[in-house]
Amino acid sequence: MTKANTEHPSLAIVIPAKNEAIAINGVLKKLREYFPAAELLVVDDGSTDKTADVASENGATIVKHPYSLGNGAAVKAGARACSCDILVLMDADGQHDPDDIPRLLEKLDEGYDMVVGARGRESQASIGRALANAFYNRFASLITGHSIPDLTSGFRAVRTNRFRRFLYLLPNGFSYPTTITMAFFRSGYPVGYVPIQAARRQGRPSHLSPVKDGVRFLIILFKVATLYSPLKVFFPASALLFLTGLFYYLYTFLTMHKFTNMSTLLFTAAVLVFLMGLISEQITALNYRDSDDSNNRHQDNKAR
């Protein structure tokens, strides 16, 4: 790779890291070689090994947490600390190849506000995660009306001012990629995708926990729904309950000439689910309106 292909004005690369002393050395050496002018920020999220020392030896700026606050919290800390117009987010475990960064930046220059490195099936850690991610992607695509090949990828390039708008929405845990992707779609910011090949992580292995990852699966689905358009999920559920109640009422009326408690329960549940969706839709709209107002105030203050 030539230097001309890796130069980009005002570029910051933020790497959240926790106990990644083994892998981060090679990642930073490669980044410094390819992007000598970039601002390298390593957010040490409460590591108990020499992650911060290794990062410092490679010329990175260190943002250190006294204890682990979570991957999302580390990303937010890095976004607040950087002073560049373009932000690249990547992992410290060696899965994300710095060679792919120029492709993300080229796509960003086409007019996108965020570009995501989309992993293929061969890049998934296990069959279980591949199936879960495929379901996430399909579900999110249906909700937004846009093709989303990789909803949970943490490898992305984004315009810093756009990203900072949604810091208050981002969770401290590992589902921040889902949140920021849905927030961009909800606000009408164009999101692009570039296919990448993710390597196997270095250092400590990643294990799949049926309970922990199952709960995470459900939480991500709820986030997708509530962050973009809650009524797209609540209304079909409400309609299903209503139709079930209606058919059950017709059945009991024709067979027993009764309006049963079950029909009442189904109709009531349908109304409640619809109202919950309506309230959620209003809260979502208020969240994004508050974000717009806050951004406008920030721009006004800068102009003064």
N, C-alpha and C positions, 0 to 999 in steps of 0.2 A: 504494500500500500504506500502510495506517495504522500508526501506532506500536503500537496495541493488539495488532495481529496479529503483531508481531515481538518483543514482550517475552517473555522466558522466564527464570525464575530460574536463576542459576548456570550460565551458558552460556559455553563457550569455543569459538572457531573456530580450528582449526589449519590452516595453509596451508604445505605443503612447497614450496619454490621454488628453482629453479636457473636463473640467467640469465633472469629473467622481469621485468626492469625495465620493459619496455614495457607488458605486460599487467596487472601487479599493481597499478599505480596506480589504474586504474578499478575493479578488483575491491575494493580496500580502501576507496575512497571510498564505494562503494555499501554495503558492509558496515557502515561506521561510521555512515552515514546511517540504515540500517534497524535496526541493533543497537547503539545508543549505549552500552549498559551491558555489552555482551559483552566478554569477554577475547579480544583478537585476538593470535594467536601466529603469527609467520612464521618458519619454520625455513629459514634460508639455507644450502642444502646446497652450500657451496663455490663460490658464484657468482663470476664474474670481471667482472661488470658492476655496476651500481649498484642491484641488487635490494634490498640491506639499507638503503641510504640512502633509497630511495623508500618502503619499508615504514615506516621510522622517521619520516619526514615525515608519514605518515598515522596516527601514533599507535599503531602496532603494537609489541608486544614482540618483540624479535629473539632467536632462538636461532641462533647462527652456528657452522657447521662449518668448520674450517680447510681442508678439502678435501672433495670429494664422497664421501659415504658411501652414497648410494642413497636412493631415494624412501621405502622402508620404514624405513630408519634415521631419516630426517627425521620421519616420522610418529611413530615411537617416542619420539624426543626431545621432540616437541611434547606427546605424551600424558603424559610424565613431568613436564614443566614446568608444565602447566596445573593450576589449583587449583579447577576447577569440576566440578559433578556431571554435566553434559551436555557431550558433545564432538561438534562438527561438523567433519568432515574434507572438504576440498575442494581443487581444483587452483588454481594461481595463473595459469593461462594463459587464463582467461576462458571456458572451456568450461562451467563450472558457474555457474548463475544464482542469485544470492542470493535472488531472489524465491521460489525453491523451498524454501528453508530452513524457513519456517513450516509448510509442508505436511509436511516430515519430522518436525518437532517435534510437530505435532498427532497424527501417526501413532504417534510414540513414546509420547505420553501415553495412548494406548489400551491400554497394557500391554506393549508390545514393549521389548526390550532393545537392539535395533539396527534402524534403518530405512535402507534403501538406495535411492538415486535410480536407478531402472532406466531405462536408455536404450532407445529404440526403434530399429528398423532405420534410420530416417532420420538417426539421430545417429551412425552408425558412420562412421569416417574413410575406409573403403574397402570394396569387396566382399569382399576377402580377410579383413579383420578381422571383418566382419559374419558371414561363414561360420564363422570360428574361434570367435567368441564364442557363436554359436548352438549350436555343438557343445559348448563348455564348459558352457553352461547346461543342455543336454539331458543330458549325461553326469552332471553334478553332481546334477540332479534325480532321475535314476535311482538314484544311489548313496545319496542321503539320504532319498528318499521324499517330499521336499517340492518344491514348484514354485519354481524359482530363475530368474526372468526375466533377471537380470543378475549374473553371478558376479564380474566383474572391475571393476565400477564403483568409483571412488575417492571418490564423493560419498555420504556417509553421516552419520547422526546416531546416537550410541551413548552408553550410560551409561558414564561414565568408569571406575567401579570394575570393571565387567564387562570392559571393553576392556583394562585394565591387567593383568588376570589372565593374558592370553595374550601379553604382550609378548615373553616368552622364546621363543615359537614363531614369531614373525613374522620373515620374512627381511628383509635390508637392501635387496633389489631391488624390482622393480615388481610382484611377485606377492603382496604383503601382503593385498590385498582378498580373494583366494581363500582364503588361510590363515585370516584372521579369520572369514570367513563359515562355513567348514567347522568351525572351532573352536566357534563359537556353536551350530551345529546339533548337534555332537557332545556338547556339554555341556547340551543341553536348554534353551537360552535362545531365546525367540521372536524371529524375524527377520521384519520386514515390508518391503514394497516400495512405492514411490510412483513412478509413471511421470514421467519428465522429458524435456525436449528439450535435448540438449547442443549448444552452439554450436560453430562451428569455432574451433580454438585460435588465439590471437593470437601474434605474435612469430615465432620460428623454427618452420619447418614440421616435421611429424612424418613420417618416411619408413618404409615397410615394407620390411624386409629378409627375404628368403625364408629365409636360413640362420638369422639371429639370432632372428627371430620363430617360425620352425619349431621351433627348440630350445626356445624359451620355451613354445610350444604343448605340447610333450611334457612339459616340467617341470610345467606347471600340471595336466596330466592325472594325473601321478604324485602330485602333492600332494593333489589331490582324493581320490584313492584311499587314500593312506596316512594322511591326516589324519582321515578319517571312519571308514571300515571297510575295511581292506585285504582281508579275506577275501571281500568282495563282488566284488573284481576277481580275486584270486588263485584262488579256488575254481572259478569258471567256466573259467579258463584251465587249471587242473589237470584238471578234468573233461574238457575238450576233448582234452587230451593223452592222458588215460587211454583215452577212447573211441576215439581214433585208433589207439592202440596195440592195443586189443582187436580192432578190426575188421581191422587189418593182420595180427594174429596169426591170426585166423580165416581170412583170405584165404590166407596162406602155409601154414597147416596143411592146408587143403582142397586146395590146388594142389600143394604141395611136401612136405607132412607135416613141416614144420620150424617151430621157434621161432627166429626170426631175431634178429640183433643190433639191427636197427631197432626191433623190438617191445620189446626190453629197454631200449633208449635212451628210447623214448617212455614206458614205464611208470616208469622211473627219474626222468625229467623231471617227470612228473605228481606223483610223491611229493615231489620237491624243491620244486616250485612251491607245493604245498599247505603244506609245512612252513614255507617262507618267509612265506606269508600268515599262518600261525598265529603265528609269531614276531612279525611286524609288528603283528598284532592285539594281542598282549600288550604290546608296546612302546607302542602308541598308548594302551592302557588305563592303563599306568603313567604316561605323560605327563600325562594328564588327572587321574589320582588325585593326582600330585604337585602339580598346579596347585590342586586343591581343598584339599590339606593346607596349602599355602603361604598360600592365601587365608584359611583358618580361623585360622592363626597370626597373620596380619596383623590380623584382626578382634579376636582375643584381646588383642593388644598395644594396640590402640586402646582397648579397653574398660578396660584397666588404667590 
